[in-house]
Each structure stands twice: as C-alpha cells, then as structure tokens.
Amino acid sequence: MTNRHAVVVGAGIGGLTIAVALHRRGWDVTVCERAPEPPVTGAGIGLAPNALRALGSIGVDVSRAIGGAAPETMGVRRPDGRWLTRAGTADMTARYGMAPLAVPRPALTATLSAALPPSALRHGTEVTGVDDAEGRPTVRTAAGQDLPADLVVAADGIHSPLRRAHFPAHPGLHYIGETAWRTIVDAPDLRIRAMSETWGRGKRFGVTPLVDGRHYLYATAVVPPDTRFADPRTELRQRFGSWHPPIPALLDRVGLLDPADVLRNDLYDLAAPLPRLHHGRIAWLGDAAHAMAPNLGQGGCQAIEDAVVLARLLPAGKRGGSGDGGDGGDGADSAVPAALAAYTAARHARTDAVRLRARRVGRLGVLRNPVVVAVRDLAVRATPDRLALRGMDDLFNGFPPP
C-alpha cells in the first residue's frame, strides 16, 4: 500500500500544525514555504485554552517544549492605569483547565517544525498555482517543480493567492481602520506580572509577558491605510509615552531596538465569509480561510483548531485501508473529498462567528469621541469580572478534544 500525500502551502502556525497532524496520521507531507528560511525574529502569539487543547490532542505540549510560565493577571486598563476588567490566571485555570500561554512565534514554529521529518519542509519554494483541484491535483512552483498530491492545504496567509485564484468572485479583504506595531523586548527588571491591553481614544497598547521572560508589545492606532511613518520607535513614544507604567519604561527598551525589529502592518479581516472552506481537493485554513482582526487573540488559535479538525476528518495516510474510502491507489479515493465537505460543515460557522465577534470587539477599541469613550469604559468596568470571564466560554471551551 502507498501513502497519501498532502502538500501544504505555507509554513506558518496553521500550515505547520496541519503538517504535524497529518504526519502523525501516516500521511506523507510536503510543506512549501516561499520564505528562504525559518523566522528567527518576530512577534508573540497568545495560545488560549482552546488552542492548547487542540495542540495537545496531536501530541504537541507547548509548555514542555517552550516553557509554561503564565502571567498572574489578564485584563483591560485605561491610559491612567485603572483596570476596567481583569481575571486571575488561577481563575482561568479553574474554569478552563489551563491558562493561556504567550510564546514567541519563532519558538512555536520551531517546535512544530521539529515534529516533522526534515525533508518535509521546503523553504524558498513559492507555489504559483494548483491544477486540476477536482481530480488528483498538481501543485506548481516557481522553480518549475510539480508536486502531485491527494490533498492541498492552502495555509498561505491573509493575502492567500490560492483563495483569490479559486474564489475569484469573493470581495477579499476589509481594512478595519487601524494600523498595528509589534515587537519583543527584554525587561526582566520591570517584573511585569500582568497581561494587559490599555484602551485610549482610537488607540490601544498591549503588554504580554512571554514564557521565555521577554515581553511582547503591540499597539494600534486609527489611521488611513498605507500611512507611512519615518521611525516606528518615535511614533510609539509620541502616541503612548504619557500612558501608565510600565508603558514608558517599555518604550525606552523599544528605543534601543533596530527599527526593523518593530513590525508594522495595517489590519485587515475577510470582508465576507468564503462560500465554503474547500474546493475540489484544496482546503483552506487560518488567515487564508477566515482572516480576522486580532482583537480576541484567536487568529492563530482558530488556525490550530482548523488543522486538528481537518486532520481528524481525513482518512489515515495508508491508502486502501479498511473503511477509509480508498480504492487501493487508482486515484478515485472518495474519502478525501467527503472529508473536506465535512471540514467545511464543522468549521465554517464557528470561524465566521469568531471573525464577526473580533470585528465587533475592535469597534470598542477604536472609539475616539471622549463622551462615548467614557460610556464605554463605564460599561466595561460595571460588568463583573466573573461575567466577563464567562463570556469567553464559547471561545475557550468551543473546541472539545477530538
């Protein structure tokens, strides 16, 4: 018997997770990534309980591989430092069985990559298209190398060329009105124990302690798309330098960085849901399938959920096994298309609900009228912390282990 072969387009978190999950189900996997090498710098990512549970179901223990230190408190503050809402890590662990972890993205991708055979990862390989997605597809690359596959997974990011090629009538991306800065700094002397997001008028600043002792910082501001800034470090200090501690001290650390280490991107989400998350033998996941605003910290988490669900629905890697719908290798293999239809049914409504919720939450953060901002802050502060935490149940408990 031969193994089924999957080609994954994109070596981000979603792409690597599906590659690991399929590899452990006996598939041969090839991951094509156009970047010439794995990332060594970049931002952090928060892994909520739903994502940690999903990774655990495929045998990936992030806390063992990267570290398990968690902040003591998480919540939302005002620029003067007053808390609007917060929850203790112990309360979250009691409710969800675990607390969120924040990790450097390069460390997470390295952990996932290490779970794959070295030959599975092909950096510097740009995919230019997929032919005959309805039959046994062939992946075309810029280098002229053709890769036949039983399945293609489009994990090619927010600007997904494969999404544009196979859903040409879709409206594409929607600018949510904000730009974002992201970076990581060392600040052990500040002894920061809280993961916080501070809401001002049309701008926000987030501080997230990472498991390796560093701090992931992000900030957003309402600006027209494609606005250019001469120096991101100066821009951040001008916008946030007067906010509550430890933000000014953290900005001092940012000032020591190379400007190239401060990432800036305009923020987009998908303007409308895709009609389905598959086409023929191509499946979309993560930002390629349902790009969402980062306001809930669920973009990467939903990509991980996608990957684990898709892998569990697909047949095992050995072609022609009992009950897998295979046909001994003559190419019909009806189990794969059936699994992709089931994947759309399982994931489409949940991911679109999270996308819309992230957009709604973002509207609170971009308010600029001082009266409206005061009303917003009062409403958030008046909500009991236990009710605010309960409001996360559908996200954090929405992914039962397969």
Buried (B, 14 or more C-beta within 10 A) or exposed (E): EEBBBBBBBBBBBBBBBBBBBBBBBBBBBBBBBBEEEBBEEBBBBBBBBBBBBBBBBBEBEBBEBBBBEBBBBBBBBBBEEEBBBBBBBEBBBEBBEBBBBBBBBBBBBBBBBEBBEEEBBBEEBBBEBBEEBEEBBBBBBEEEEEBEBBBBBBBBBBEBBBBEBBBEEBEBBBBBBBBBBBBBBEBEEBEBEBBBBBBBBBBBBBBBBBBBEBBBBBBBBBBEEEEEBEEBBBBBBEBBEEBBEBBEEBBBBBEEBEBEBBBBEBBBBBEEBBEBBBBBBBBBBBBBBBBBBBBBBBBBBBBBBBBBBBBBBBBBBBBBBEEBBBEEEEEBBEBBBBBBBBBBEBBBEBBBBBBBBBBEEBEBBBBEEEEEBEEBBEEBEEEEBEEBBEEBEEBBBBBEEE
